[in-house]
Every structure is written in C-alpha cells, then in structure tokens.
Amino acid sequence: MGQEANVIERLRASIINLDEEEAKKATEEILSKGIDVKIAIEEGITKAAKIIGDKFERGEYFLGELLVAADIITENMNMMLSALPEGVKEKLGKVVIATVYGDIHDIGKNLLAQLLKIYGFEVYDLGRDVPSMKIVEKALEVNADIIALSSLMTTTMPAQKEVIDILKELKVRDRFKVIIGGGSTSPEWAKEIGADGWGETAWDGVKLAMKFVGKEVE
C-alpha cells in the first residue's frame, strides 16, 4: 500500500506543479502496476484539482496556470478512464450537467460527466459559465432525471440556488433530482438551497446519481 500511495502522491504533486511529463509517468506506472484506478483518480487527480482550484481562488494561480492544469488533468484522466470497464448499453437515466454561471472551472464537472457516461447515464454536458435558465430549459427539453451543478467559487454558489428557484417558479421542481458539488459547497449549503444531494468528489456524484435511479455503484 505504501508504494501505491507513493506513486499516487507523485501524480498529485506533479499535477499541482504543472509537470506534464512527470504526471504522465506516474499515471503509466499506476496502470502498469494494476493500482485501483478509482483510488488513483480520487486521491491523485480529484484532490489535485481541488488544491489547484483553491490556489486559483486565493490568487496563487492565474487563468494561464488553470488552463495548463486542466490540460494535464484531462490527459491523465482519459488514460485512467480508458482502464475502467466499458459503460453499459442500457441507459439508466438522463443527466444535465453544467458549471454554473460566472464560474469557469470545469475539471471536476468534466470528470463527473465522463464517469456518469461509463456507468450508463445519458449525459448532456452544457459546459461552464452556463446561465441558470439555459440549464433549466435543457433539462425540460430532454426530460432529464437529474440536474448536476458545479460551483468552485463562493461568488458563484448563488447560481446553484437560482437554478432551483427557477424550477420552483416554473412549478417543475419535483420533476428533477438536483445534485450540487464543487470546492466551495457543503452539505449545509445543499440543504439550505433545497438540493437533493451534495457530493464532495466526482465519485460521490456517481453514487448519488445511481441511488436516485435505484442502483448501486459496483
């Protein structure tokens, strides 16, 4: 377990340090040694993404560093995901997912979107900085089962509430399960705004989505 933790820690550190070459080496080692990919994603990539987001919010990283980090994470995440089982053919449900208005962070959102596809969901990824009404309109258009909202910055958290408020105003709130997540959010915030669930990580989001359609993550 010590060796596994060491290489995962190397992956995490290399992503935070924006070292593309070292990150790729660590990922290749993780895959060659048969280390649990879910643990590697959770402890390596997801935690690195959270730390990078925190640095950005504190002004230690700027947009340039954020974009480089996103590229490194995407490359290594895809390498990891390719080692996971193929998604099932039967669609479990429809998910509309987006990073809320005013927020450009999409690393965690992208990871959740890809994982949901693997687990059998039909995913409509609207991207980042998405207006609240556009999210609601898309959910209504495709008759979604779940709306997943990501917000990394405290200044954009109110947009998560705004989506739920719009659903209430249109009298369609009970048609959707709303999941929220992102570095700035918390279970308390989810309860306050009336969300159906909160996830600290992408894997939490998958577990919630599976639960809402009556399934369990294997």
N, C-alpha and C positions, 0 to 999 in steps of 0.2 A: 504493500500500500504506500510505503514511503517513496518508492520510485515513481509510482503513478502520480502521487501528489506533487513530486518534484517537477515532472515534465508538464503537468497542468499549470503549475505555478510559473514555469518558464513561458508557457503560451500566454498566460495572463499578463505577465510583465512585459513581454515583447509587444503585445498589442498596445498596452498603455504607453510604452516608449516609442511607438510608431515604427517598430523594426519589422518590416515586412518579411525579410529573409529569415530571421530567427523565428518568427511566428509560423511560417510555413514549415520549417524544420521540426518545430515542436509538434505541429499537427500531424506531420508524416510519421513521427515517432509514436504518437498516440495511436494512430491507426495501425501501424506495423506491429505494435505490442498488444493489440487487442484490448486496449483500455476502453472501458464503458464510455461510449460516445455521449450518452446523455449526461453523465457526470462531467465529462470534459467540456461540453457546451455550457453546462450550468456553472461549474466552478471556474472555467477558463474564460470563455467568450462572454457569457452574460455578466459576470462580475466585472470584467474589464470594461464592458460597455457602460455599466453603472458608474464606475470610477471616472471614466472619460466624460460622461455627462455631468458629473459633479464638478469636475475641473472646468468644464465649459461654463457652468453656471457661476462659478466663483471667479471667472475671468482669467484662469490659469492657462486655458486652451482657447484658441480662437477658431473661427469658422474653417480656416485652412487645415488646422490640425484635426478638426472634427471630420472633415471630408476624407482626409487620409486614413484616419482610424476606421471610418465606415467602409472604405475600400478593403482594408486589411481584414476587417471582421467578416465582410461578405465573402471574400475569397476563402477564408478558413472555415467559415460556417458552411459553405457549399461543399467543401471537402468532407466535413463531418457528416452533413446530412446525406451525402451520397452513400455513406456506410450504414444508414438506417434502413429498416425494412421498407419495401415499396408500399405506397398508400393503397388502401383497399378500394375496390371498384365501386362498392355501394356508397353513395353519398349519405353521410349522417345528418347533414343539415347545412343551412346557408349562413355564412358569417360575413357581415360587412365590417371591415376593419379600417381604421384611419388614425393618424396622428392629428390631434385637434388643431383648430385654427390658432395661428400665431406661433406654433411650435414646429421647428424644422427637424427635430430628432426622430429618426425612423429606424434605428438599428434594432431595438427591441421589438418594435412593431413588425419589422420585416422577418425577424426570427419566428415570432408567433405565427405570422401568416403562412410561412413555409411549413412549420410543424403541423398546423391545422390541416393543410392540404395532405400531408403524409398520413394523418390519422383519419382521413376520409371526408373532410368537410369541403364544400364548395365555397371558395373564398373570393370575396370582392374587395381587393385592396385599393383604397382610394388615394393612398399616398400620404403626404404630410401637409401640414398647414391647410387643413380642409375645413371650409365653413360648415357650421353646425347644420344648417338647413340642407346642405348638399348630402350630408351623411344620412339624415332622416329620409330625404327623398329617395336615395338609393336603396335604403332598407325597405321602404314601401314598394319601390319598383320591382325588386327581386323577391319580395315576400320573405325577407330574411328571418331566421330564427334567433340570431344573436347579433348584437352590435358590440364591437370591441373598440374601446377608445384609449389611446395612449397619450400621456402628457408627462414630459420630463421636467418642465419648468413650473415653479409655483405660480408664475404670472399667467400660465395658460390653463391651469386647473379649472377655472370657472367655465371654460368652454365645454368641459365634460358635463357639468351641471346644466349648461344651456341645452345640450342635446336632449337630456332627459326632460327638461322643462318644455321643450318643443313637442316632444312625444306626448306629454300630458295635455298640452294646449290643443293638440290635434285629436285628443282622445284615443290614442293608439298605443299608449304606454304598455298596456298588458299584452300586446302582440309580440313583444321582443324581450329577450333577456339581455341586459346591458352589463358588460364586463368592463372594468376600468383597470388601468395599470400605469406604470411609469415611475421614475425615481422620486417624483415629488408627492406621490399619492400614498394613501394609507387606508387600512380597514375603516378607520373612523371617518375619513373623507367619503368613502364609498357609502357608508351608512347615512351620512349627513345628506348626500345628494340623491339618495334613493336608488343607487345602483344595485344590481342583483349579485354582484360578486367583485372581488378585488384580487389581483394576482401580483405578487412581488416579482415573479420571473415569467418567462415565456412558458415554461413547463406548468406553472400554476394556471396560466391561461388555458392551456390544453386540457388540464384536469377539470377546470370549471366547465368548459365547453362540452366535454364528454359527459359530465354529470348532468348538464341541462338537457342532453338528448338521451339520458338513461343508460349511458355506457360508462365503462371504467377504463382507465389507461392501463395497458398491459405492462 
